Amino acid sequence: MTANVAPFLLALLVFLVDRLTKIWIDRSLTAFDEWVIIPGLFSIIHAENRGMAFSLMAEWSSRWREFFLIGVSGAVLLLIATMLWQARDALQRWALVLVLGGAMGNLYDRVVRGSVTDFLDFHVAGYHWPTFNVADSAITIGAILLASELLVAHKRKAA
């Protein structure tokens, strides 16, 4: 039982780190304020994203957007939690912990606030990456780990 519960506690830790950073941003910066950390490369700003990744669906009518985003996020959260409960491979567990913790952080924002606080803002070689947060980072790293685990498992089967 403990082996199955520990990953959920780690996902809760990811959720808490995400919440604390968003609370810090909400209290430290007003909307669209900016702290330049590395000029031309990295800033911390306060942005509210009512859509999903990269502000997709941000222009949908509020009622449908919230229904869709919260519904899909909740269903995905349950799927990830089920996969995490059944996972036996260490890399797969770590990946799912990150995805679950990040998904909980962004779902919390959507349900409680109606938008997700984003604050990490990067510019590289004239390209502006969409602003993101700790939850987005955890989800992305977890997804990359899951893809890596699938590739490794596929190579093992092929060999």
N, C-alpha and C positions, 0 to 999 in steps of 0.2 A: 504493500500500500504506500509506503513512504517513497519508494522509487517513482510512483505515479504522481504523487502530490508535489514533490520537490520542483519539477518543472513549472507547475502552476504558480508556485511561490516566486520563482524567478520571473515569470511573465508578469506577476503582480509588481515586482520590483521595477521592471521596464516601464510599466504603466505609471508607477509612482514618480520615477525620474521624469517621464514625459509631463505629468501633471505639474510637478514642482517647477520645471523650466517654463511652462506656459503661465503659471501663476506669477512667476518672477517677471516675465515679459509684460503681462497685463498690468502689473503694479509699477513697472519701471518706465514703460514707454506708452505714449498715446499712439493712436492709429497712425501708421506710416511714418512715425519718428524713426530715425536711423542713427546707429552708432557705427561709425566706420572703424573697423578693427585693422584691416590691412587694405589701404587705399587701392582701388582698382581690382581687388580680389574678393574680399570678404567683409560683410557688414551684418549687423544684427538689426532687424527692423521689426515692426509690429504690423502684421498683415492678418486679416481675417478672410478665410476661404470658405465661402458658402457652397462651393461645388465639391468635386472629388479631386483626384490627382490632377495637377496642372490646371486647376480651376475649371475642369470639364463640368458641364451642367450648371455652372454658377448663374446662368441667365434663365434657367427654367423657373416656372412659377413656384413660389415658395412651398405651397402645400404638396405638390407632386414631387418636387426635389427632395424634401425632407422625408416623405413617405418612402420613396425609392431608395435613397441613400441609407436611411436607418434600417429599412427592411433588408436590403442586400448586405449591409455591414453586419447586422445581427445574424443572418443566416451563415455568412462566411465565418463569423466568430464561433458559432456552434460547430461548424465543420472542422475548423482548425483545432478547437478544443478536443473534439473526438479523435482526430488524427494524433494529437499530442498524447492523449491517454493511451492510445494503442502503439505508439512509436517505441521501437526497441533499439534502433541505431542511434548512437550518440550525436552524430552530426545532424541527423534528421530532428532529434529532440531540440538541440540548440536552435536550429533554424525555426522550428515551430514555436519555441518559446519567444523568440524575437518577433515573429509575425503576430502571435497572439497578444503579446504585451502592447505592441504598436497599434494593433487593431482596436484593443480596448481603449487606449488613449484617445484615438480619433473618434471612436463611437461615443465615448463619454462627452466629448466636446459637442458633437452633433445633437445628442439628446438634450443636454443641459443648456447649451448656448446657441444652438442653431448654426454654428460655424466652427471651423477649426482654426486655432491660432498657429500661424506659421511665422518663423523669425530668422531662420538661417538663410542668408542671401549671398550667393556666389556669382562672380563675374570671372570668366576665363577667356582670354584672347578676344575680347569684344563680345563674347557670348554671355548672356544673362540666364543662368539656370533658374527655373521657377523656385520661389521661396518654399522652404519646407521646415520640418520640426523633428524632434527626437523620435516620435512615433513613426513618421515617414522613413527615417533613417533605419530604424529597427526592422520595419517591414521590408525595406529594400535589401538590407543585409541578409535577413532571413530568407527572402526569395532567392537571392544569389546562392546561399548555402544549400537550399533545397534543389536548385537546378544542378549544382555541383554534385550533390549526393546522387541525383538521378543519373547523371553522366557516368559517375564512378560505378554505380550499380549496373548500368547498361554495359559498360566495358567488362565488368566481372562476368556477366552472363555470356557475353560474346566470346570470352577467352576460354 
